[in-house]
Amino acid sequence: MIIDIYTHLAPKTFLDRMVALAPKLGNIANRLLAVKPLYDLDLRFRDMDTVPDYRQLISLPNPSLEEIGPAETGRELARIANDEMAELCAKHPDRFVGFAASVYLDDVDSAILEAERAVRQLGAKGVLIYNHVAGHPLDEARFRPFFAAMAALNRPIWLHPTRTAAVKDYASEEKSRFEMWWCFGWPYDTSVALTRLVFDGLFDRHPDLELITHHCGGMIPFFDGRVGPGLEVLGGRTTDEDYSHVLPSLKRPHMEYFKLLYGDTAMFGATTGVKCGLDFFGPSKIVFATDAPLGPIRKTYDGIAAMELSPADKQAIFYGNAAKLLRL
């Protein structure tokens, strides 16, 4: 079996309710509706059949629930999505190995309750969150109880990037252009979120917490020198804030924590970045993912299958590592 651990699905009931609750979403809703395999199962299954013995782990696509509307809207949409995804997994076990639950993290208490409900009652394999919560960093102290709850549930977290054109490329401009906010902004934001969580001591508090990073860890594998030795002199470039306590507060050298993360192969079929991620994380920490239907299934599979890897390493990437994470 081949497990695709990072794919997106928008249940039709969820989409209809999202449009009703947040009619001002406009282009975002239209973009989701335009990608028909997100909700049309016949089209989705046709794409899936291009790879033999292939199964998916499903989760909601962008935007994050925090971006869609207020707390009441986000909480309702999370319940609708999780209920419907659980039904789909039960109805199509030959297609879906499970789902990553959605939560409205701007209300931490409700996010914890929904995560617990989804895992314990609906069988969710873990929870998907985004690299910021309505513009707030994940290392804010108020989010610590959520990470503690996930550690107690002993289920992984899928970390997904989110950024819009509102985050501009240059101070002189009104917004980001040419979709740079997506192409380069998402890997950057992923890298920042992960590094801030490491510096906040997340993995000292919860050393067994499993975190799956989208797009093979963002920029971190490629910039390991800047992340590692470059940040060993943290604070040396800053005069208006004291960072001298950050690294000494950690129990291990900071670079070791990044090796605890999982990177996925969702690189739009390219393999150069995956090779870099393999060198950084190692084959036991790489999981097969395509970002389907937003990324190509067959091209991603063919790229990994053609890489010069041992049969054992390919088996781990295509199935074994995901099976361990999903408690299969």
C-alpha positions as CSV (number, residue, x, y, z in Angstrom):
1,M,0.0,0.0,0.0
2,I,1.1,3.6,-0.7
3,I,-0.1,6.2,1.8
4,D,-0.4,9.9,0.7
5,I,-0.3,11.6,4.1
6,Y,-1.0,15.1,3.0
7,T,-4.0,15.6,0.7
8,H,-6.9,18.0,0.8
9,L,-10.7,17.5,0.6
10,A,-13.5,19.9,1.1
11,P,-16.7,18.1,1.9
12,K,-19.7,19.5,0.0
13,T,-21.7,20.1,3.1
14,F,-18.8,22.0,4.6
15,L,-18.4,24.1,1.4
16,D,-22.1,25.0,1.2
17,R,-22.1,26.0,4.9
18,M,-18.9,28.0,4.5
19,V,-20.3,30.0,1.6
20,A,-23.5,30.6,3.6
21,L,-21.7,31.7,6.8
22,A,-19.0,33.8,5.1
23,P,-20.5,35.2,1.8
24,K,-17.7,37.8,1.6
25,L,-15.0,35.1,0.9
26,G,-15.5,35.8,-2.8
27,N,-12.4,34.6,-4.7
28,I,-11.4,32.1,-2.0
29,A,-14.7,30.2,-2.3
30,N,-14.6,30.4,-6.1
31,R,-11.1,29.0,-6.2
32,L,-12.1,26.1,-4.0
33,L,-15.2,25.4,-6.1
34,A,-13.1,25.5,-9.3
35,V,-10.9,22.6,-8.1
36,K,-13.6,20.0,-8.5
37,P,-11.7,16.9,-7.2
38,L,-11.7,18.7,-3.8
39,Y,-15.4,17.7,-3.5
40,D,-16.3,15.6,-6.5
41,L,-15.3,12.0,-5.4
42,D,-15.7,10.5,-8.9
43,L,-13.0,12.9,-10.3
44,R,-10.9,12.4,-7.2
45,F,-11.0,8.6,-7.4
46,R,-10.1,8.8,-11.1
47,D,-6.9,10.7,-10.2
48,M,-6.1,8.3,-7.4
49,D,-6.4,5.3,-9.7
50,T,-3.3,6.5,-11.6
51,V,-1.2,4.9,-8.8
52,P,-1.9,1.3,-7.8
53,D,-2.8,0.4,-4.2
54,Y,-2.9,4.1,-3.2
55,R,-4.7,5.6,-0.2
56,Q,-5.0,9.1,1.1
57,L,-5.1,10.9,4.5
58,I,-7.5,13.8,4.0
59,S,-7.7,17.2,5.5
60,L,-9.3,20.6,4.7
61,P,-7.6,22.9,2.2
62,N,-6.9,26.6,2.8
63,P,-8.1,29.0,4.0
64,S,-7.7,28.3,7.7
65,L,-10.9,28.5,9.8
66,E,-9.6,31.5,11.6
67,E,-9.5,33.4,8.3
68,I,-13.0,32.4,7.3
69,G,-14.9,34.1,10.1
70,P,-15.4,34.6,13.9
71,A,-15.2,32.0,16.6
72,E,-18.8,30.9,16.3
73,T,-18.4,30.3,12.5
74,G,-15.1,28.6,13.0
75,R,-16.3,26.2,15.7
76,E,-19.3,25.2,13.6
77,L,-17.3,24.6,10.4
78,A,-14.8,22.5,12.3
79,R,-17.5,20.2,13.6
80,I,-19.2,19.9,10.2
81,A,-15.9,19.1,8.5
82,N,-14.8,16.6,11.0
83,D,-18.1,14.8,11.1
84,E,-18.3,14.6,7.3
85,M,-14.7,13.5,6.9
86,A,-15.2,10.7,9.4
87,E,-18.2,9.6,7.4
88,L,-16.2,9.6,4.2
89,C,-13.4,7.5,5.8
90,A,-15.9,5.0,7.1
91,K,-17.7,4.8,3.7
92,H,-14.5,4.5,1.6
93,P,-11.9,2.6,3.7
94,D,-10.3,1.4,0.4
95,R,-9.6,5.1,-0.5
96,F,-9.0,7.0,2.7
97,V,-6.8,5.7,5.6
98,G,-8.2,8.5,7.9
99,F,-8.3,12.3,8.3
100,A,-6.6,15.1,10.1
101,A,-9.2,17.0,12.1
102,S,-9.8,20.7,11.8
103,V,-10.0,23.1,14.8
104,Y,-10.6,26.8,15.4
105,L,-7.4,27.5,17.2
106,D,-8.1,31.2,18.0
107,D,-10.4,29.7,20.7
108,V,-8.0,27.4,22.4
109,D,-10.4,25.8,24.8
110,S,-12.8,24.9,22.0
111,A,-9.9,23.7,19.8
112,I,-8.8,21.3,22.5
113,L,-12.4,20.0,23.0
114,E,-12.9,19.5,19.2
115,A,-9.5,17.8,18.9
116,E,-10.4,15.4,21.7
117,R,-13.8,14.7,20.2
118,A,-12.4,14.1,16.7
119,V,-9.7,11.7,17.9
120,R,-11.6,9.8,20.6
121,Q,-15.1,9.7,19.0
122,L,-14.5,10.1,15.3
123,G,-11.2,8.3,14.9
124,A,-9.2,11.3,13.5
125,K,-5.5,10.4,13.1
126,G,-4.4,13.8,14.3
127,V,-5.1,17.5,13.8
128,L,-4.2,20.0,11.1
129,I,-3.2,23.6,12.2
130,Y,-1.7,26.5,10.3
131,N,1.6,28.4,10.8
132,H,-0.2,31.3,12.4
133,V,-3.6,31.9,14.0
134,A,-5.2,35.0,12.4
135,G,-1.7,36.6,12.4
136,H,-0.7,35.4,15.8
137,P,2.4,33.2,16.2
138,L,2.1,29.7,17.4
139,D,4.6,30.3,20.2
140,E,2.3,32.6,22.0
141,A,1.8,31.2,25.5
142,R,-1.9,30.9,25.1
143,F,-1.4,28.1,22.6
144,R,0.7,25.9,24.9
145,P,-2.4,24.0,26.3
146,F,-3.3,23.0,22.8
147,F,0.1,21.4,22.2
148,A,0.0,19.8,25.6
149,A,-3.4,18.3,24.7
150,M,-2.1,16.9,21.5
151,A,0.8,15.4,23.3
152,A,-1.6,13.8,25.7
153,L,-3.7,12.4,22.9
154,N,-0.5,11.0,21.4
155,R,-1.5,12.0,17.9
156,P,0.5,14.0,15.3
157,I,0.0,17.6,14.1
158,W,0.0,18.5,10.5
159,L,1.4,22.0,10.1
160,H,0.1,23.8,7.0
161,P,1.3,27.2,5.7
162,T,-1.1,30.1,5.1
163,R,-0.4,33.6,3.8
164,T,-2.2,36.0,1.5
165,A,-1.3,38.8,-0.9
166,A,-1.9,41.2,2.0
167,V,1.6,40.4,3.2
168,K,3.4,42.5,0.7
169,D,6.9,41.9,-0.8
170,Y,8.1,45.5,-0.6
171,A,7.2,48.3,1.8
172,S,6.5,50.7,-1.2
173,E,3.7,48.4,-2.5
174,E,0.2,47.7,-1.4
175,K,0.3,43.9,-1.7
176,S,2.4,41.0,-2.8
177,R,2.5,40.5,-6.6
178,F,2.9,37.6,-9.0
179,E,1.8,35.2,-6.2
180,M,5.1,35.5,-4.4
181,W,3.1,35.3,-1.2
182,W,2.3,31.7,-2.1
183,C,5.4,30.5,-4.0
184,F,8.0,31.8,-1.5
185,G,5.9,33.2,1.3
186,W,4.5,29.8,2.4
187,P,7.9,28.0,2.8
188,Y,9.2,31.1,4.6
189,D,6.3,31.2,7.0
190,T,6.6,27.5,7.7
191,S,10.3,27.9,8.6
192,V,9.6,30.9,10.9
193,A,6.8,29.1,12.7
194,L,8.9,25.9,13.2
195,T,11.9,27.9,14.5
196,R,9.8,30.0,16.9
197,L,8.3,26.8,18.3
198,V,11.8,25.3,18.8
199,F,13.0,28.4,20.5
200,D,9.9,28.4,22.7
201,G,10.9,25.0,24.0
202,L,8.0,23.1,22.6
203,F,10.0,19.9,22.2
204,D,11.5,20.2,25.6
205,R,8.0,20.2,27.1
206,H,6.8,17.5,24.7
207,P,9.7,15.5,23.4
208,D,7.5,12.9,21.8
209,L,5.2,15.3,19.9
210,E,5.1,14.4,16.2
211,L,4.9,17.3,13.8
212,I,4.5,16.9,10.0
213,T,5.8,19.8,8.0
214,H,4.3,20.5,4.6
215,H,6.6,20.9,1.5
216,C,9.5,19.1,3.1
217,G,10.1,21.5,6.0
218,G,9.9,24.7,4.0
219,M,13.3,26.4,3.8
220,I,15.0,24.6,6.7
221,P,16.7,21.7,5.0
222,F,18.2,24.0,2.3
223,F,19.3,26.6,4.8
224,D,20.6,24.3,7.5
225,G,23.8,26.2,7.7
226,R,22.0,29.5,8.4
227,V,19.6,27.7,10.8
228,G,22.3,25.8,12.6
229,P,25.7,27.6,12.9
230,G,24.1,30.9,11.7
231,L,21.8,31.0,14.7
232,E,24.4,29.9,17.2
233,V,25.2,33.5,17.5
234,L,21.6,34.5,18.1
235,G,21.3,38.1,19.2
236,G,24.6,39.2,17.7
237,R,22.7,41.0,14.9
238,T,20.1,42.6,17.2
239,T,20.7,45.6,19.4
240,D,17.2,46.5,20.6
241,E,16.2,43.1,22.1
242,D,18.1,40.7,24.3
243,Y,18.1,37.1,23.0
244,S,21.0,35.9,25.2
245,H,18.6,33.6,27.2
246,V,17.0,31.8,24.3
247,L,19.5,29.1,23.3
248,P,20.8,28.4,26.9
249,S,17.2,27.8,27.9
250,L,17.0,24.8,25.6
251,K,18.0,21.3,26.8
252,R,19.8,20.4,23.6
253,P,21.6,22.3,20.7
254,H,18.8,23.9,18.8
255,M,19.6,22.2,15.5
256,E,18.8,18.8,17.0
257,Y,15.1,19.7,17.5
258,F,14.6,20.2,13.7
259,K,15.7,16.6,13.2
260,L,12.6,15.5,15.2
261,L,10.3,16.9,12.5
262,Y,8.8,15.0,9.6
263,G,9.1,16.4,6.1
264,D,6.7,15.4,3.3
265,T,7.3,15.0,-0.4
266,A,4.6,17.4,-1.6
267,M,6.9,19.4,-3.9
268,F,4.7,19.5,-7.0
269,G,6.5,16.6,-8.5
270,A,10.0,18.0,-8.2
271,T,12.7,15.9,-6.6
272,T,15.6,18.3,-6.0
273,G,14.0,19.6,-2.8
274,V,13.0,16.1,-1.7
275,K,16.7,15.0,-2.0
276,C,17.7,17.9,0.2
277,G,15.0,17.0,2.7
278,L,16.1,13.4,2.7
279,D,19.7,14.4,3.4
280,F,18.5,16.6,6.3
281,F,15.7,14.6,7.9
282,G,16.8,11.1,6.9
283,P,14.5,8.4,5.3
284,S,12.9,7.6,8.6
285,K,11.4,11.1,8.8
286,I,10.2,11.6,5.2
287,V,6.6,10.8,4.4
288,F,5.0,10.5,0.9
289,A,2.6,13.3,0.1
290,T,1.3,15.0,-3.0
291,D,-0.9,17.8,-1.9
292,A,-3.6,16.3,-4.1
293,P,-5.7,17.5,-5.8
294,L,-3.7,20.7,-5.7
295,G,-0.5,18.9,-6.6
296,P,0.1,15.9,-9.0
297,I,-0.3,12.4,-7.7
298,R,1.4,10.4,-10.5
299,K,4.3,12.8,-11.1
300,T,5.1,12.9,-7.4
301,Y,5.0,9.1,-7.1
302,D,7.2,8.6,-10.2
303,G,9.7,11.1,-9.0
304,I,10.2,9.3,-5.7
305,A,10.1,5.9,-7.3
306,A,12.9,6.9,-9.6
307,M,15.2,8.1,-6.9
308,E,18.3,6.1,-6.0
309,L,17.1,4.7,-2.7
310,S,17.2,1.3,-1.1
311,P,14.0,-0.8,-1.2
312,A,13.7,-0.4,2.5
313,D,14.0,3.4,2.4
314,K,11.3,3.5,-0.4
315,Q,9.1,1.3,1.6
316,A,9.5,3.6,4.6
317,I,8.7,6.7,2.6
318,F,5.7,5.2,0.7
319,Y,4.2,3.4,3.6
320,G,6.1,2.6,6.8
321,N,6.7,6.1,8.2
322,A,3.1,7.1,7.6
323,A,1.8,3.8,9.1
324,K,3.7,4.5,12.3
325,L,2.4,8.1,12.5
326,L,-1.2,7.1,11.8
327,R,-1.0,4.2,14.3
328,L,-2.0,1.7,11.6
